[in-house]
Structure formats: C-alpha cells, structure tokens
C-alpha cells in the first residue's frame, strides 16, 4: 500500500493524521506500506518522530515500512539523528514497491 504524503510534516496534528492513516491501512490487512514524500517540502525534527512512531506501529503489525522520494535534506536529518539505518529508503515508489518482493526472494534464499 502506498500512502502519498503532502505538505510539511511538523509533528502535532500531522502525527495523529499519519498515525490514523497507517493504522487504517494495517487494519485493512496491508502490513507493507510505502510512504511517498514527493509532495513533502519539509520534514521537521518533530516530523522525524512521526516517522519513528510509524515505523514502530508497522513493526507491531509484523509489517514493513519503506520511504521514498525523500529530499536530500531529509536524508541528512535522518543521518545526523542516527536514524538512517532504521529506515528502508528508496529513490522512487516503483523501487520501494519492488523491494518488498526482492526481500521475500532473499528470505527464501532465491
């Protein structure tokens, strides 16, 4: 399932909105989620907290969360906060979606 985010992600109301969307998708039986940042011009440090919360929620459902189309500045923020290794980041939606099946192939030894 691909969720396309838009606008600045600053925390607060954004946190509740993103959290409720992710839970709805998980409750519908879609444990693997891609968050598309194409239309996100700004990710604040509080916004990074939103991503950590999303990651934790998806893991509780035994799902996988992938991020794509992050701005270079956002990747730098994740790097500085030492959270870059926590997230599976891809260049595009297509690459992120394809990586789900690649991970399954690797887990099966193929």
Chimera marker file (.cmm) of the C-alpha trace (Angstrom):
<marker_set name="trace">
<marker id="1" x="0.000" y="0.000" z="0.000" r="1" g="1" b="0" radius="0.5"/>
<marker id="2" x="1.383" y="3.392" z="-0.978" r="1" g="1" b="0" radius="0.5"/>
<marker id="3" x="0.492" y="6.425" z="1.118" r="1" g="1" b="0" radius="0.5"/>
<marker id="4" x="1.338" y="9.712" z="-0.560" r="1" g="1" b="0" radius="0.5"/>
<marker id="5" x="2.099" y="12.402" z="1.985" r="1" g="1" b="0" radius="0.5"/>
<marker id="6" x="1.780" y="16.101" z="1.213" r="1" g="1" b="0" radius="0.5"/>
<marker id="7" x="2.651" y="19.348" z="2.934" r="1" g="1" b="0" radius="0.5"/>
<marker id="8" x="5.083" y="19.968" z="5.745" r="1" g="1" b="0" radius="0.5"/>
<marker id="9" x="5.431" y="17.227" z="8.344" r="1" g="1" b="0" radius="0.5"/>
<marker id="10" x="5.929" y="19.038" z="11.617" r="1" g="1" b="0" radius="0.5"/>
<marker id="11" x="4.509" y="16.702" z="14.251" r="1" g="1" b="0" radius="0.5"/>
<marker id="12" x="1.436" y="17.523" z="16.337" r="1" g="1" b="0" radius="0.5"/>
<marker id="13" x="-1.654" y="17.187" z="14.135" r="1" g="1" b="0" radius="0.5"/>
<marker id="14" x="0.463" y="15.572" z="11.418" r="1" g="1" b="0" radius="0.5"/>
<marker id="15" x="1.358" y="12.808" z="13.845" r="1" g="1" b="0" radius="0.5"/>
<marker id="16" x="-2.258" y="11.942" z="14.578" r="1" g="1" b="0" radius="0.5"/>
<marker id="17" x="-3.276" y="12.085" z="10.916" r="1" g="1" b="0" radius="0.5"/>
<marker id="18" x="-0.426" y="9.888" z="9.685" r="1" g="1" b="0" radius="0.5"/>
<marker id="19" x="-0.843" y="7.502" z="12.618" r="1" g="1" b="0" radius="0.5"/>
<marker id="20" x="-4.564" y="7.056" z="11.933" r="1" g="1" b="0" radius="0.5"/>
<marker id="21" x="-3.982" y="6.509" z="8.190" r="1" g="1" b="0" radius="0.5"/>
<marker id="22" x="-1.316" y="3.900" z="8.849" r="1" g="1" b="0" radius="0.5"/>
<marker id="23" x="-3.484" y="2.088" z="11.389" r="1" g="1" b="0" radius="0.5"/>
<marker id="24" x="-6.402" y="2.076" z="8.938" r="1" g="1" b="0" radius="0.5"/>
<marker id="25" x="-4.217" y="0.523" z="6.241" r="1" g="1" b="0" radius="0.5"/>
<marker id="26" x="-2.844" y="-2.048" z="8.685" r="1" g="1" b="0" radius="0.5"/>
<marker id="27" x="-6.334" y="-2.885" z="9.951" r="1" g="1" b="0" radius="0.5"/>
<marker id="28" x="-7.403" y="-3.471" z="6.329" r="1" g="1" b="0" radius="0.5"/>
<marker id="29" x="-4.782" y="-6.210" z="6.120" r="1" g="1" b="0" radius="0.5"/>
<marker id="30" x="-1.987" y="-4.330" z="4.335" r="1" g="1" b="0" radius="0.5"/>
<marker id="31" x="1.113" y="-4.782" z="6.518" r="1" g="1" b="0" radius="0.5"/>
<marker id="32" x="3.606" y="-3.468" z="3.929" r="1" g="1" b="0" radius="0.5"/>
<marker id="33" x="3.492" y="0.293" z="3.479" r="1" g="1" b="0" radius="0.5"/>
<marker id="34" x="5.388" y="2.788" z="1.349" r="1" g="1" b="0" radius="0.5"/>
<marker id="35" x="5.367" y="6.426" z="2.421" r="1" g="1" b="0" radius="0.5"/>
<marker id="36" x="5.875" y="8.652" z="-0.632" r="1" g="1" b="0" radius="0.5"/>
<marker id="37" x="7.448" y="12.037" z="0.218" r="1" g="1" b="0" radius="0.5"/>
<marker id="38" x="7.252" y="13.540" z="-3.280" r="1" g="1" b="0" radius="0.5"/>
<marker id="39" x="4.937" y="16.335" z="-2.112" r="1" g="1" b="0" radius="0.5"/>
<marker id="40" x="6.568" y="16.926" z="1.283" r="1" g="1" b="0" radius="0.5"/>
<marker id="41" x="8.666" y="20.107" z="1.162" r="1" g="1" b="0" radius="0.5"/>
<marker id="42" x="9.759" y="19.980" z="4.808" r="1" g="1" b="0" radius="0.5"/>
<marker id="43" x="10.310" y="17.350" z="7.471" r="1" g="1" b="0" radius="0.5"/>
<marker id="44" x="10.995" y="18.853" z="10.895" r="1" g="1" b="0" radius="0.5"/>
<marker id="45" x="12.740" y="17.131" z="13.781" r="1" g="1" b="0" radius="0.5"/>
<marker id="46" x="9.281" y="16.533" z="15.278" r="1" g="1" b="0" radius="0.5"/>
<marker id="47" x="8.310" y="15.080" z="11.901" r="1" g="1" b="0" radius="0.5"/>
<marker id="48" x="11.149" y="12.583" z="12.290" r="1" g="1" b="0" radius="0.5"/>
<marker id="49" x="9.419" y="11.500" z="15.495" r="1" g="1" b="0" radius="0.5"/>
<marker id="50" x="6.296" y="10.869" z="13.423" r="1" g="1" b="0" radius="0.5"/>
<marker id="51" x="8.324" y="8.535" z="11.189" r="1" g="1" b="0" radius="0.5"/>
<marker id="52" x="9.751" y="6.670" z="14.174" r="1" g="1" b="0" radius="0.5"/>
<marker id="53" x="6.234" y="6.201" z="15.537" r="1" g="1" b="0" radius="0.5"/>
<marker id="54" x="5.006" y="4.985" z="12.143" r="1" g="1" b="0" radius="0.5"/>
<marker id="55" x="7.895" y="2.536" z="11.910" r="1" g="1" b="0" radius="0.5"/>
<marker id="56" x="7.132" y="1.165" z="15.378" r="1" g="1" b="0" radius="0.5"/>
<marker id="57" x="3.420" y="0.804" z="14.615" r="1" g="1" b="0" radius="0.5"/>
<marker id="58" x="4.060" y="-1.066" z="11.367" r="1" g="1" b="0" radius="0.5"/>
<marker id="59" x="6.517" y="-3.393" z="13.104" r="1" g="1" b="0" radius="0.5"/>
<marker id="60" x="3.908" y="-4.222" z="15.757" r="1" g="1" b="0" radius="0.5"/>
<marker id="61" x="1.700" y="-5.471" z="12.930" r="1" g="1" b="0" radius="0.5"/>
<marker id="62" x="4.643" y="-7.522" z="11.570" r="1" g="1" b="0" radius="0.5"/>
<marker id="63" x="4.720" y="-5.277" z="8.518" r="1" g="1" b="0" radius="0.5"/>
<marker id="64" x="7.423" y="-3.396" z="6.678" r="1" g="1" b="0" radius="0.5"/>
<marker id="65" x="7.662" y="0.369" z="6.168" r="1" g="1" b="0" radius="0.5"/>
<marker id="66" x="9.578" y="1.881" z="3.278" r="1" g="1" b="0" radius="0.5"/>
<marker id="67" x="10.171" y="5.550" z="2.493" r="1" g="1" b="0" radius="0.5"/>
<marker id="68" x="10.691" y="7.027" z="-0.937" r="1" g="1" b="0" radius="0.5"/>
<marker id="69" x="11.271" y="10.342" z="-2.691" r="1" g="1" b="0" radius="0.5"/>
<marker id="70" x="12.842" y="11.961" z="0.363" r="1" g="1" b="0" radius="0.5"/>
<marker id="71" x="14.617" y="15.267" z="-0.148" r="1" g="1" b="0" radius="0.5"/>
<marker id="72" x="18.388" y="15.258" z="0.360" r="1" g="1" b="0" radius="0.5"/>
<marker id="73" x="17.957" y="17.460" z="3.425" r="1" g="1" b="0" radius="0.5"/>
<marker id="74" x="15.562" y="14.938" z="4.989" r="1" g="1" b="0" radius="0.5"/>
<marker id="75" x="18.025" y="12.109" z="4.442" r="1" g="1" b="0" radius="0.5"/>
<marker id="76" x="20.690" y="14.279" z="6.118" r="1" g="1" b="0" radius="0.5"/>
<marker id="77" x="18.416" y="14.853" z="9.119" r="1" g="1" b="0" radius="0.5"/>
<marker id="78" x="17.905" y="11.098" z="9.463" r="1" g="1" b="0" radius="0.5"/>
<marker id="79" x="21.666" y="10.595" z="9.161" r="1" g="1" b="0" radius="0.5"/>
<marker id="80" x="22.521" y="13.214" z="11.807" r="1" g="1" b="0" radius="0.5"/>
<marker id="81" x="19.959" y="11.744" z="14.201" r="1" g="1" b="0" radius="0.5"/>
<marker id="82" x="21.453" y="8.281" z="13.564" r="1" g="1" b="0" radius="0.5"/>
<marker id="83" x="18.095" y="7.027" z="12.334" r="1" g="1" b="0" radius="0.5"/>
<marker id="84" x="19.101" y="6.483" z="8.719" r="1" g="1" b="0" radius="0.5"/>
<marker id="85" x="19.829" y="2.747" z="9.263" r="1" g="1" b="0" radius="0.5"/>
<marker id="86" x="16.379" y="2.291" z="10.837" r="1" g="1" b="0" radius="0.5"/>
<marker id="87" x="14.523" y="3.175" z="7.641" r="1" g="1" b="0" radius="0.5"/>
<marker id="88" x="14.426" y="1.437" z="4.280" r="1" g="1" b="0" radius="0.5"/>
<marker id="89" x="14.730" y="4.372" z="1.860" r="1" g="1" b="0" radius="0.5"/>
<marker id="90" x="14.258" y="4.221" z="-1.911" r="1" g="1" b="0" radius="0.5"/>
<marker id="91" x="14.513" y="6.644" z="-4.810" r="1" g="1" b="0" radius="0.5"/>
<marker id="92" x="11.017" y="6.029" z="-6.189" r="1" g="1" b="0" radius="0.5"/>
<marker id="93" x="7.670" y="4.426" z="-5.413" r="1" g="1" b="0" radius="0.5"/>
<marker id="94" x="8.351" y="1.737" z="-8.013" r="1" g="1" b="0" radius="0.5"/>
<marker id="95" x="11.704" y="0.859" z="-6.442" r="1" g="1" b="0" radius="0.5"/>
<marker id="96" x="10.190" y="0.751" z="-2.942" r="1" g="1" b="0" radius="0.5"/>
<marker id="97" x="7.296" y="-1.476" z="-4.023" r="1" g="1" b="0" radius="0.5"/>
<marker id="98" x="9.621" y="-3.799" z="-5.940" r="1" g="1" b="0" radius="0.5"/>
<marker id="99" x="11.869" y="-4.148" z="-2.892" r="1" g="1" b="0" radius="0.5"/>
<marker id="100" x="9.086" y="-5.939" z="-0.989" r="1" g="1" b="0" radius="0.5"/>
<marker id="101" x="9.252" y="-8.884" z="-3.388" r="1" g="1" b="0" radius="0.5"/>
<marker id="102" x="13.061" y="-8.726" z="-3.504" r="1" g="1" b="0" radius="0.5"/>
<marker id="103" x="13.145" y="-9.050" z="0.284" r="1" g="1" b="0" radius="0.5"/>
<marker id="104" x="10.864" y="-12.099" z="0.097" r="1" g="1" b="0" radius="0.5"/>
<marker id="105" x="13.103" y="-13.688" z="-2.535" r="1" g="1" b="0" radius="0.5"/>
<marker id="106" x="16.163" y="-13.092" z="-0.341" r="1" g="1" b="0" radius="0.5"/>
<marker id="107" x="14.400" y="-14.559" z="2.707" r="1" g="1" b="0" radius="0.5"/>
<marker id="108" x="13.575" y="-17.690" z="0.695" r="1" g="1" b="0" radius="0.5"/>
<marker id="109" x="17.184" y="-17.990" z="-0.394" r="1" g="1" b="0" radius="0.5"/>
<marker id="110" x="16.495" y="-17.092" z="-4.008" r="1" g="1" b="0" radius="0.5"/>
<link id1="1" id2="2" r="1" g="1" b="0" radius="0.2"/>
<link id1="2" id2="3" r="1" g="1" b="0" radius="0.2"/>
<link id1="3" id2="4" r="1" g="1" b="0" radius="0.2"/>
<link id1="4" id2="5" r="1" g="1" b="0" radius="0.2"/>
<link id1="5" id2="6" r="1" g="1" b="0" radius="0.2"/>
<link id1="6" id2="7" r="1" g="1" b="0" radius="0.2"/>
<link id1="7" id2="8" r="1" g="1" b="0" radius="0.2"/>
<link id1="8" id2="9" r="1" g="1" b="0" radius="0.2"/>
<link id1="9" id2="10" r="1" g="1" b="0" radius="0.2"/>
<link id1="10" id2="11" r="1" g="1" b="0" radius="0.2"/>
<link id1="11" id2="12" r="1" g="1" b="0" radius="0.2"/>
<link id1="12" id2="13" r="1" g="1" b="0" radius="0.2"/>
<link id1="13" id2="14" r="1" g="1" b="0" radius="0.2"/>
<link id1="14" id2="15" r="1" g="1" b="0" radius="0.2"/>
<link id1="15" id2="16" r="1" g="1" b="0" radius="0.2"/>
<link id1="16" id2="17" r="1" g="1" b="0" radius="0.2"/>
<link id1="17" id2="18" r="1" g="1" b="0" radius="0.2"/>
<link id1="18" id2="19" r="1" g="1" b="0" radius="0.2"/>
<link id1="19" id2="20" r="1" g="1" b="0" radius="0.2"/>
<link id1="20" id2="21" r="1" g="1" b="0" radius="0.2"/>
<link id1="21" id2="22" r="1" g="1" b="0" radius="0.2"/>
<link id1="22" id2="23" r="1" g="1" b="0" radius="0.2"/>
<link id1="23" id2="24" r="1" g="1" b="0" radius="0.2"/>
<link id1="24" id2="25" r="1" g="1" b="0" radius="0.2"/>
<link id1="25" id2="26" r="1" g="1" b="0" radius="0.2"/>
<link id1="26" id2="27" r="1" g="1" b="0" radius="0.2"/>
<link id1="27" id2="28" r="1" g="1" b="0" radius="0.2"/>
<link id1="28" id2="29" r="1" g="1" b="0" radius="0.2"/>
<link id1="29" id2="30" r="1" g="1" b="0" radius="0.2"/>
<link id1="30" id2="31" r="1" g="1" b="0" radius="0.2"/>
<link id1="31" id2="32" r="1" g="1" b="0" radius="0.2"/>
<link id1="32" id2="33" r="1" g="1" b="0" radius="0.2"/>
<link id1="33" id2="34" r="1" g="1" b="0" radius="0.2"/>
<link id1="34" id2="35" r="1" g="1" b="0" radius="0.2"/>
<link id1="35" id2="36" r="1" g="1" b="0" radius="0.2"/>
<link id1="36" id2="37" r="1" g="1" b="0" radius="0.2"/>
<link id1="37" id2="38" r="1" g="1" b="0" radius="0.2"/>
<link id1="38" id2="39" r="1" g="1" b="0" radius="0.2"/>
<link id1="39" id2="40" r="1" g="1" b="0" radius="0.2"/>
<link id1="40" id2="41" r="1" g="1" b="0" radius="0.2"/>
<link id1="41" id2="42" r="1" g="1" b="0" radius="0.2"/>
<link id1="42" id2="43" r="1" g="1" b="0" radius="0.2"/>
<link id1="43" id2="44" r="1" g="1" b="0" radius="0.2"/>
<link id1="44" id2="45" r="1" g="1" b="0" radius="0.2"/>
<link id1="45" id2="46" r="1" g="1" b="0" radius="0.2"/>
<link id1="46" id2="47" r="1" g="1" b="0" radius="0.2"/>
<link id1="47" id2="48" r="1" g="1" b="0" radius="0.2"/>
<link id1="48" id2="49" r="1" g="1" b="0" radius="0.2"/>
<link id1="49" id2="50" r="1" g="1" b="0" radius="0.2"/>
<link id1="50" id2="51" r="1" g="1" b="0" radius="0.2"/>
<link id1="51" id2="52" r="1" g="1" b="0" radius="0.2"/>
<link id1="52" id2="53" r="1" g="1" b="0" radius="0.2"/>
<link id1="53" id2="54" r="1" g="1" b="0" radius="0.2"/>
<link id1="54" id2="55" r="1" g="1" b="0" radius="0.2"/>
<link id1="55" id2="56" r="1" g="1" b="0" radius="0.2"/>
<link id1="56" id2="57" r="1" g="1" b="0" radius="0.2"/>
<link id1="57" id2="58" r="1" g="1" b="0" radius="0.2"/>
<link id1="58" id2="59" r="1" g="1" b="0" radius="0.2"/>
<link id1="59" id2="60" r="1" g="1" b="0" radius="0.2"/>
<link id1="60" id2="61" r="1" g="1" b="0" radius="0.2"/>
<link id1="61" id2="62" r="1" g="1" b="0" radius="0.2"/>
<link id1="62" id2="63" r="1" g="1" b="0" radius="0.2"/>
<link id1="63" id2="64" r="1" g="1" b="0" radius="0.2"/>
<link id1="64" id2="65" r="1" g="1" b="0" radius="0.2"/>
<link id1="65" id2="66" r="1" g="1" b="0" radius="0.2"/>
<link id1="66" id2="67" r="1" g="1" b="0" radius="0.2"/>
<link id1="67" id2="68" r="1" g="1" b="0" radius="0.2"/>
<link id1="68" id2="69" r="1" g="1" b="0" radius="0.2"/>
<link id1="69" id2="70" r="1" g="1" b="0" radius="0.2"/>
<link id1="70" id2="71" r="1" g="1" b="0" radius="0.2"/>
<link id1="71" id2="72" r="1" g="1" b="0" radius="0.2"/>
<link id1="72" id2="73" r="1" g="1" b="0" radius="0.2"/>
<link id1="73" id2="74" r="1" g="1" b="0" radius="0.2"/>
<link id1="74" id2="75" r="1" g="1" b="0" radius="0.2"/>
<link id1="75" id2="76" r="1" g="1" b="0" radius="0.2"/>
<link id1="76" id2="77" r="1" g="1" b="0" radius="0.2"/>
<link id1="77" id2="78" r="1" g="1" b="0" radius="0.2"/>
<link id1="78" id2="79" r="1" g="1" b="0" radius="0.2"/>
<link id1="79" id2="80" r="1" g="1" b="0" radius="0.2"/>
<link id1="80" id2="81" r="1" g="1" b="0" radius="0.2"/>
<link id1="81" id2="82" r="1" g="1" b="0" radius="0.2"/>
<link id1="82" id2="83" r="1" g="1" b="0" radius="0.2"/>
<link id1="83" id2="84" r="1" g="1" b="0" radius="0.2"/>
<link id1="84" id2="85" r="1" g="1" b="0" radius="0.2"/>
<link id1="85" id2="86" r="1" g="1" b="0" radius="0.2"/>
<link id1="86" id2="87" r="1" g="1" b="0" radius="0.2"/>
<link id1="87" id2="88" r="1" g="1" b="0" radius="0.2"/>
<link id1="88" id2="89" r="1" g="1" b="0" radius="0.2"/>
<link id1="89" id2="90" r="1" g="1" b="0" radius="0.2"/>
<link id1="90" id2="91" r="1" g="1" b="0" radius="0.2"/>
<link id1="91" id2="92" r="1" g="1" b="0" radius="0.2"/>
<link id1="92" id2="93" r="1" g="1" b="0" radius="0.2"/>
<link id1="93" id2="94" r="1" g="1" b="0" radius="0.2"/>
<link id1="94" id2="95" r="1" g="1" b="0" radius="0.2"/>
<link id1="95" id2="96" r="1" g="1" b="0" radius="0.2"/>
<link id1="96" id2="97" r="1" g="1" b="0" radius="0.2"/>
<link id1="97" id2="98" r="1" g="1" b="0" radius="0.2"/>
<link id1="98" id2="99" r="1" g="1" b="0" radius="0.2"/>
<link id1="99" id2="100" r="1" g="1" b="0" radius="0.2"/>
<link id1="100" id2="101" r="1" g="1" b="0" radius="0.2"/>
<link id1="101" id2="102" r="1" g="1" b="0" radius="0.2"/>
<link id1="102" id2="103" r="1" g="1" b="0" radius="0.2"/>
<link id1="103" id2="104" r="1" g="1" b="0" radius="0.2"/>
<link id1="104" id2="105" r="1" g="1" b="0" radius="0.2"/>
<link id1="105" id2="106" r="1" g="1" b="0" radius="0.2"/>
<link id1="106" id2="107" r="1" g="1" b="0" radius="0.2"/>
<link id1="107" id2="108" r="1" g="1" b="0" radius="0.2"/>
<link id1="108" id2="109" r="1" g="1" b="0" radius="0.2"/>
<link id1="109" id2="110" r="1" g="1" b="0" radius="0.2"/>
</marker_set>
